Amino acid sequence: MQFKASTDYGLRAVLYLAAQGHTCSSKDIAQDMSIPRDYLIQLAQLLRNAGIIEARPGKHGGYRLANDPSKITLLQVVNALDDDAKDTTRTRRKDRADASMVQGIKQAYDLILTGYDSITLQMLLDASQDESMGKELLAGRLIAESQRLLAEAAAAA
């Protein structure tokens, strides 16, 4: 799966902050994670508005996570970085939203996004440090999410 550039860069930045565990300058983040610095600053504003990161001004300032990495989900980060796109296309999509195929696809996307909500930055950080652990983590998450969805379906029936 390929994320759009803003999502990829934003995830790199928050994972970097999670790994570092302290305030990091935009220069360090941009350099270490191969993100254009001006673009990083734009993305940081979106992440800050969403409460995912905090900005500290001054000589020793920079960015840090606003919360523990185990409390920030992949879905929160993706939504924060996608808010701009949602606002600009919401009107166009509203006109097409009633088609039955669109509704079916939206339901499928909602299922995918539900899975994103169960994956935290700490899980991604842990998975990035150990490939076999990453596969076990993903498998465990998919099993847990499958069981939750089956229970929901049974309760609705």
PAZAPA-4460 file (N, C-alpha, C; in steps of 0.05 Angstrom, whole numbers, plus 32768, in hexadecimal, padded with zeros to 4 digits):
% residues 157
    n_x    n_y    n_z   ca_x   ca_y   ca_z    c_x    c_y    c_z   seq   type   mol
   8011   7FE8   8000   8000   8000   8000   8012   8019   8000     1      M     A
   800B   802C   7FF0   801A   8045   7FEE   8009   805C   7FF8     2      Q     A
   8014   806A   800C   8006   8082   8017   800D   809A   8005     3      F     A
   7FFC   80AE   8005   8004   80C7   7FF7   801B   80D3   8006     4      K     A
   8029   80E5   7FF9   8042   80F1   8004   803D   80FD   8020     5      A     A
   8028   810D   8023   8023   811A   803D   801F   8106   8053     6      S     A
   8012   80F0   804E   800D   80DC   8062   8027   80CD   8068     7      T     A
   8036   80C6   8054   8050   80B9   8057   8063   80CB   8068     8      D     A
   8066   80E4   8060   8078   80F6   806F   806E   80FA   808C     9      Y     A
   8054   80FE   808F   804A   8103   80AA   804E   80EB   80BC    10      G     A
   804A   80D3   80B1   804F   80BA   80C1   806C   80B8   80C8    11      L     A
   807E   80BE   80B5   809A   80BD   80BA   80A1   80D0   80D2    12      R     A
   8096   80E8   80D1   809C   80FC   80E5   8092   80F3   8101    13      A     A
   807A   80E9   8103   8070   80E1   811D   807D   80C8   8127    14      V     A
   8085   80B6   8115   8094   809E   811E   80B0   80A6   8127    15      L     A
   80BC   80B9   811A   80D6   80C4   8123   80D4   80CF   813F    16      Y     A
   80BF   80DF   8143   80BB   80EB   815E   80B6   80D6   8173    17      L     A
   80A7   80C1   816B   80A2   80AB   817E   80BC   809D   8185    18      A     A
   80CD   8098   8171   80E6   808B   8176   80F9   809B   8187    19      A     A
   80F9   80B6   8182   810C   80C7   8191   8103   80CC   81AD    20      Q     A
   80E9   80CF   81B1   80DE   80D3   81CC   80E3   80EE   81D8    21      G     A
   80EB   8102   81C9   80F0   811D   81D3   80EB   8131   81BD    22      H     A
   80EE   814A   81C4   80EA   8160   81B0   8100   815F   819B    23      T     A
   80F8   8160   8182   810B   815F   816B   8107   8176   8159    24      C     A
   811C   8181   814E   811A   8198   813C   810F   818F   8121    25      S     A
   8102   81A2   8113   80F8   819B   80F8   810F   8194   80E6    26      S     A
   8126   81A1   80EA   813E   819B   80DA   8147   817E   80DE    27      K     A
   8148   8174   80F7   8150   8159   80FC   813C   8145   80F0    28      D     A
   8122   814A   80F4   810D   8138   80EA   810F   8137   80CB    29      I     A
   8110   814E   80BF   8111   8150   80A2   812A   8141   8097    30      A     A
   8140   8146   80A3   8159   813A   809A   815A   811B   809E    31      Q     A
   8153   8113   80B6   8154   80F6   80BC   813F   80E6   80AE    32      D     A
   8128   80F2   80A8   8112   80E3   809C   810E   80E9   807F    33      M     A
   8120   80F8   8073   811E   8100   8056   8103   810C   804F    34      S     A
   80FD   8121   805E   80E4   8130   8059   80EC   814D   8053    35      I     A
   80E1   8159   803D   80E7   8175   8038   80DE   8186   8051    36      P     A
   80F0   8196   805B   80EB   81A4   8074   80D2   81B7   8072    37      R     A
   80CF   81C5   805D   80B8   81D7   805A   809E   81C7   805B    38      D     A
   809E   81AF   804E   8087   819E   804D   8082   8193   8069    39      Y     A
   8097   818B   8077   8094   8181   8093   8087   8196   80A4    40      L     A
   808E   81AF   80A2   8082   81C4   80B2   8064   81C6   80AD    41      I     A
   805C   81C4   8093   8040   81C4   808C   8031   81AD   8099    42      Q     A
   803D   8195   8097   8030   817D   80A2   802F   817E   80C0    43      L     A
   8044   8189   80CC   8045   818C   80E9   802D   819D   80F3    44      A     A
   8026   81B1   80E3   800F   81C2   80EB   7FF6   81B2   80EC    45      Q     A
   7FF1   81A0   80D8   7FDA   818F   80D8   7FDA   817C   80F0    46      L     A
   7FF2   8171   80F5   7FF4   815E   810C   7FF1   816C   8127    47      L     A
   7FFA   8185   8128   7FF7   8194   8141   7FD9   819C   8145    48      R     A
   7FCC   81A4   812F   7FAF   81AA   8131   7F9F   8192   813A    49      N     A
   7FA8   817A   8133   7F99   8162   813B   7FA1   8158   8157    50      A     A
   7FB4   8166   8164   7FBD   815E   817F   7FCF   8147   8180    51      G     A
   7FDC   8140   8169   7FEE   8129   8168   800B   8131   8170    52      I     A
   8013   8149   8168   802D   8152   8171   802A   816E   817E    53      I     A
   803F   8176   818C   8041   8190   8198   8059   819E   818C    54      E     A
   8057   81B8   8188   806D   81C8   817E   8078   81D9   8195    55      A     A
   8092   81DA   8197   809F   81EA   81AB   80B1   81FF   819C    56      R     A
   80AA   8219   81A0   80BA   822D   8192   80D4   8232   81A1    57      P     A
   80E6   8240   8193   80FF   8248   819F   8117   8239   8195    58      G     A
   812E   8241   81A0   8148   8236   8198   8149   8218   819B    59      K     A
   813F   820E   81B1   8140   81F1   81B5   8124   81E4   81B1    60      H     A
   8114   81F1   81A0   80F9   81E8   819B   80F8   81D3   8185    61      G     A
   80E1   81CD   817D   80DC   81B8   8169   80C1   81AB   816E    62      G     A
   80C0   8192   8167   80A7   8183   816A   80AB   816B   817C    63      Y     A
   8095   8163   8188   8095   814A   8198   8078   813F   8197    64      R     A
   8075   8126   819D   805A   811A   819E   804A   8127   81B5    65      L     A
   8031   812B   81B1   8020   8136   81C6   8017   8121   81D9    66      A     A
   801B   8108   81D2   8011   80F2   81E3   8025   80DB   81E0    67      N     A
   8021   80C7   81F1   8031   80AF   81EF   802B   80A1   81D4    68      D     A
   8040   8096   81C7   803B   8088   81AD   8027   8072   81AE    69      P     A
   8023   8066   81C5   8010   8050   81C7   7FF3   805A   81C8    70      S     A
   7FF0   8075   81CA   7FD5   8081   81CB   7FCE   808F   81B1    71      K     A
   7FE0   8090   819E   7FDB   809D   8184   7FD7   8087   816F    72      I     A
   7FC1   8088   8161   7FBC   8073   814D   7FC3   807C   8131    73      T     A
   7FC8   8068   8120   7FCD   806E   8104   7FB6   807D   80F8    74      L     A
   7F9E   8077   80FF   7F86   8085   80F4   7F86   80A2   80FC    75      L     A
   7F8E   80A9   8114   7F90   80C5   811C   7FA3   80D4   810A    76      Q     A
   7FBA   80C8   8105   7FCE   80D6   80F5   7FC5   80D9   80D8    77      V     A
   7FBA   80C3   80CD   7FB0   80C4   80B1   7F9A   80D9   80AF    78      V     A
   7F87   80DA   80C2   7F71   80ED   80C1   7F7C   810A   80C3    79      N     A
   7F8F   810E   80D4   7F9B   8129   80D8   7FA7   8133   80BE    80      A     A
   7FB5   8121   80B0   7FC3   8128   8097   7FB1   812A   8080    81      L     A
   7F99   811E   8082   7F87   811C   806C   7F71   8132   806E    82      D     A
   7F70   8141   8084   7F5B   8154   8088   7F59   8169   8071    83      D     A
   7F70   8172   8067   7F6F   8186   8051   7F61   817A   8039    84      D     A
   7F68   8162   8032   7F5C   8155   801A   7F3E   8152   801E    85      A     A
   7F36   814B   8036   7F1A   8146   803B   7F0A   8160   8037    86      K     A
   7F14   8176   8040   7F06   818F   803E   7F03   8198   8021    87      D     A
   7F17   8193   8010   7F16   819D   7FF5   7F05   818B   7FE3    88      T     A
   7F01   8172   7FEA   7EF2   8160   7FD8   7ED7   8159   7FE3    89      T     A
   7ED0   8162   7FFB   7EB7   815A   8008   7E9F   8162   7FF6    90      R     A
   7E9F   817A   7FEB   7E88   8183   7FDB   7E84   8172   7FC2    91      T     A
   7E9A   816C   7FB4   7E98   815B   7F9C   7E8E   813F   7FA3    92      R     A
   7E97   8134   7FB8   7E8F   8119   7FC0   7E72   8117   7FC9    93      R     A
   7E68   812C   7FD4   7E4D   812C   7FDE   7E39   8127   7FC8    94      K     A
   7E3E   8131   7FB0   7E2C   812D   7F99   7E2C   8110   7F90    95      D     A
   7E42   8101   7F94   7E44   80E6   7F8B   7E3E   80D1   7FA1    96      R     A
   7E3B   80DA   7FB9   7E3B   80C9   7FD1   7E23   80B5   7FD2    97      A     A
   7E0E   80B9   7FC3   7DF7   80A8   7FC5   7DF8   808F   7FB4    98      D     A
   7E0B   808D   7FA2   7E0D   8075   7F91   7E12   805D   7FA2    99      A     A
   7E05   8046   7F9B   7E08   802E   7FAC   7E24   8023   7FAC   100      S     A
   7E32   8025   7F96   7E4E   801B   7F95   7E5F   802C   7FA7   101      M     A
   7E5B   8046   7FA7   7E6A   8058   7FB8   7E66   8051   7FD6   102      V     A
   7E4D   804B   7FDD   7E47   8044   7FF9   7E56   802A   8000   103      Q     A
   7E56   8017   7FEE   7E64   7FFE   7FF4   7E82   8002   7FF8   104      G     A
   7E8E   8012   7FE7   7EAA   8018   7FE9   7EB0   8027   8003   105      I     A
   7E9F   803A   800A   7EA2   8049   8023   7EA2   8035   803B   106      K     A
   7E91   8022   803A   7E90   800E   8050   7EAA   7FFE   8051   107      Q     A
   7EB5   7FF7   803A   7ECE   7FE9   803A   7EE5   7FFA   8045   108      A     A
   7EE5   8014   803D   7EF9   8026   8048   7EF7   8029   8066   109      Y     A
   7EDE   802B   806F   7ED9   802D   808C   7EE5   8016   809B   110      D     A
   7EE3   7FFE   8090   7EEE   7FE6   809C   7F0D   7FE8   809E   111      L     A
   7F19   7FF2   8088   7F36   7FF5   8088   7F3E   800A   809D   112      I     A
   7F30   8020   809E   7F37   8036   80B1   7F33   802D   80CD   113      L     A
   7F1F   801C   80D2   7F1B   8011   80ED   7F34   8002   80F6   114      T     A
   7F41   7FF3   80E3   7F5A   7FE5   80EA   7F70   7FF9   80F0   115      G     A
   7F71   800F   80E2   7F85   8024   80E8   7F83   802E   8104   116      Y     A
   7F6A   802F   810E   7F65   803A   8128   7F6F   8028   813F   117      D     A
   7F75   800F   8138   7F7F   7FFD   814D   7F9E   7FFB   814C   118      S     A
   7FAB   8009   813A   7FC8   8008   8137   7FD3   8022   8142   119      I     A
   7FE5   8021   8156   7FF0   8038   8162   800C   803E   8157   120      T     A
   8016   8056   815C   8031   805D   8154   8045   804B   8162   121      L     A
   8040   8043   817B   8053   8032   8189   8054   8016   817B   122      Q     A
   803E   800C   8172   803E   7FF3   8163   804E   7FF5   814A   123      M     A
   804A   800B   813B   8059   800E   8122   8077   8011   8128   124      L     A
   807E   801F   813D   809A   8023   8144   80A6   8008   814C   125      L     A
   8098   7FF8   815C   80A1   7FDE   8163   80A4   7FCC   814A   126      D     A
   8091   7FCD   8138   8092   7FBC   8120   80A9   7FC4   810E   127      A     A
   80B0   7FDE   810E   80C5   7FE7   80FD   80E1   7FDE   8107   128      S     A
   80E2   7FD7   8120   80FC   7FCF   812C   8100   7FB1   812A   129      Q     A
   80EB   7FA2   8124   80EE   7F84   8123   80DA   7F7A   810F   130      D     A
   80E3   7F72   80F7   80D1   7F6A   80E2   80BF   7F53   80E9   131      E     A
   80CA   7F3E   80F7   80B9   7F27   80FE   80A4   7F30   8113   132      S     A
   80AC   7F41   8125   8098   7F4B   8138   8082   7F5B   812A   133      M     A
   808A   7F6A   8116   8077   7F79   8106   8062   7F68   80FA   134      G     A
   806A   7F52   80EF   8057   7F3F   80E2   8045   7F33   80F7   135      K     A
   8050   7F2C   810E   803F   7F21   8124   802B   7F35   812E   136      E     A
   8035   7F4E   8131   8024   7F64   813A   800C   7F68   8126   137      L     A
   8012   7F69   810D   7FFE   7F6D   80F9   7FEA   7F56   80F9   138      L     A
   7FF4   7F3E   80FA   7FE2   7F26   80FB   7FD0   7F27   8113   139      A     A
   7FDB   7F2E   812A   7FCB   7F30   8142   7FB6   7F45   8141   140      G     A
   7FBD   7F5C   8135   7FAA   7F72   8132   7F93   7F6A   811F   141      R     A
   7F9B   7F5D   8109   7F86   7F55   80F6   7F73   7F40   8102   142      L     A
   7F7E   7F2E   8111   7F6D   7F1A   811F   7F5A   7F28   8133   143      I     A
   7F65   7F39   8143   7F55   7F48   8157   7F3F   7F58   814A   144      A     A
   7F46   7F66   8134   7F33   7F77   8126   7F1D   7F65   8119   145      E     A
   7F25   7F4E   810E   7F12   7F3C   8102   7EFE   7F32   8117   146      S     A
   7F08   7F2B   812E   7EF6   7F21   8143   7EE3   7F37   814C   147      Q     A
   7EED   7F50   814E   7EDC   7F66   8156   7EC6   7F6B   8141   148      R     A
   7ECD   7F6A   8128   7EB9   7F6E   8112   7EA5   7F58   8112   149      L     A
   7EAD   7F3F   8116   7E9B   7F29   8117   7E87   7F2B   812E   150      L     A
   7E91   7F34   8145   7E80   7F38   815C   7E6C   7F4E   8157   151      A     A
   7E74   7F64   814A   7E62   7F7A   8142   7E4C   7F70   8130   152      E     A
   7E55   7F60   811C   7E41   7F55   8108   7E2D   7F43   8116   153      A     A
   7E37   7F33   8128   7E25   7F20   8137   7E11   7F30   8148   154      A     A
   7E1A   7F45   8155   7E09   7F55   8166   7DF4   7F64   8156   155      A     A
   7DFC   7F6C   813D   7DE9   7F7B   812C   7DD4   7F68   8120   156      A     A
   7DDA   7F4F   811E   7DC8   7F3C   8111   7DB1   7F33   8122   157      A     A
***
